[in-house]
Amino acid sequence: MSTKMGKRLGALALLMVPAFLLWAIFMLGPAVWGIRLTFTNEALTGPAAKNPQFIGLANYRRLLGDPYFWGSVYRSFVFVLGSAIVGQAGLGLLLAVLTSERRRIWPRVRIAGRLATALCWLAWVTPETLIGWCWISFLDYNGVLNQILKLFGLRPVYWMVRHGMLSIILANIWWGTGWSMMLFKAALESIPREVEEAAEVDGASAWQKFRYVVLPLLRRPIFVNVLLITIWTYGVFGLPFMMTGGGPGHRTELMTIYAYKTGFKYFEIAYGTTVSIGILFITLFLALVYHRLLGRRT
């Protein structure tokens, strides 16, 4: 019996070898190389590119005292709060409730709800670069929005210059709301009908039923969704970089954009990697906070 079990485990281990090798090459290897890089002064040009030196914790000390990094941390927090927590989660929950076929809030919810769901999901699966070009075309000085304003006799606005942060927040909300909507719709449909029917028998209004019955049952899906979209949004790079490039000035320079510029525009690849490690620790800290809050709530 033990011999057969040993053979099965050996066969299983053999089958796992290719996956482990791919993981080691494409995940573990770059991670170890990146961590090693943060302890050097390696650059893409100059003497440090040819002969990098070990400098210990100098990059981390520089990071802690870097005002541009902490400025990007603040801007990333505003971006995540506005586009992920308030925008995607809040709007996604609202759309999930409005398009729920069980609740029939819209008169023709079966058709309108499915159409809204399809449109939101279409935005979610659209490539990030295409989303960026669509919003650039919409918000550009000669774009669609300003042409509409001109029809009403209003002056055009440099949206991505004067309202850069608002522009990338709205674009990210439009892009990611479909995920939250689908998750919340699945959670709503999983609530037992008997629970809601009991509340109706007790005379609860639609709002009271949602507030005191449905919303508490959605607490765990809400926390899980907020955790996921927070981590994802902290890692968003392509959409805001395409729209504003971190400008004007540094007003939309998120942590990911700052890490990219440091490494590939200013050629300080070691310090840029250190900034990326800082992003990792910040998102890890937020994940732990969410996990603790979720544990207390449940």
Rosetta blueprint (number, residue, H / E / L):
1 M L
2 S H
3 T H
4 K H
5 M H
6 G H
7 K H
8 R H
9 L H
10 G H
11 A H
12 L H
13 A H
14 L H
15 L H
16 M H
17 V H
18 P H
19 A H
20 F H
21 L H
22 L H
23 W H
24 A H
25 I H
26 F H
27 M H
28 L H
29 G H
30 P H
31 A H
32 V H
33 W H
34 G H
35 I H
36 R H
37 L H
38 T L
39 F L
40 T E
41 N L
42 E L
43 A L
44 L L
45 T L
46 G L
47 P H
48 A H
49 A H
50 K H
51 N L
52 P L
53 Q L
54 F E
55 I L
56 G L
57 L L
58 A H
59 N H
60 Y H
61 R H
62 R H
63 L H
64 L H
65 G L
66 D L
67 P H
68 Y H
69 F H
70 W H
71 G H
72 S H
73 V H
74 Y H
75 R H
76 S H
77 F H
78 V H
79 F H
80 V H
81 L H
82 G H
83 S H
84 A H
85 I H
86 V H
87 G H
88 Q H
89 A H
90 G H
91 L H
92 G H
93 L H
94 L H
95 L H
96 A H
97 V H
98 L H
99 T L
100 S L
101 E L
102 R L
103 R L
104 R L
105 I L
106 W L
107 P L
108 R L
109 V H
110 R H
111 I H
112 A H
113 G H
114 R H
115 L H
116 A H
117 T H
118 A H
119 L H
120 C H
121 W H
122 L H
123 A H
124 W H
125 V H
126 T L
127 P L
128 E H
129 T H
130 L H
131 I H
132 G H
133 W H
134 C H
135 W H
136 I H
137 S H
138 F H
139 L H
140 D L
141 Y L
142 N L
143 G L
144 V H
145 L H
146 N H
147 Q H
148 I H
149 L H
150 K H
151 L H
152 F L
153 G L
154 L L
155 R L
156 P L
157 V L
158 Y L
159 W H
160 M H
161 V H
162 R H
163 H L
164 G H
165 M H
166 L H
167 S H
168 I H
169 I H
170 L H
171 A H
172 N H
173 I H
174 W H
175 W H
176 G H
177 T H
178 G H
179 W H
180 S H
181 M H
182 M H
183 L H
184 F H
185 K H
186 A H
187 A H
188 L H
189 E H
190 S L
191 I L
192 P L
193 R H
194 E H
195 V H
196 E H
197 E H
198 A H
199 A H
200 E H
201 V H
202 D L
203 G L
204 A L
205 S L
206 A H
207 W H
208 Q H
209 K H
210 F H
211 R H
212 Y H
213 V H
214 V H
215 L H
216 P H
217 L H
218 L L
219 R H
220 R H
221 P H
222 I H
223 F H
224 V H
225 N H
226 V H
227 L H
228 L H
229 I H
230 T H
231 I H
232 W H
233 T H
234 Y H
235 G L
236 V L
237 F L
238 G H
239 L H
240 P H
241 F H
242 M H
243 M H
244 T L
245 G L
246 G L
247 G L
248 P L
249 G L
250 H L
251 R L
252 T L
253 E L
254 L L
255 M H
256 T H
257 I H
258 Y H
259 A H
260 Y H
261 K H
262 T H
263 G H
264 F H
265 K H
266 Y L
267 F L
268 E L
269 I H
270 A H
271 Y H
272 G H
273 T H
274 T H
275 V H
276 S H
277 I H
278 G H
279 I H
280 L H
281 F H
282 I H
283 T H
284 L H
285 F H
286 L H
287 A H
288 L H
289 V H
290 Y H
291 H H
292 R H
293 L H
294 L H
295 G H
296 R H
297 R H
298 T L
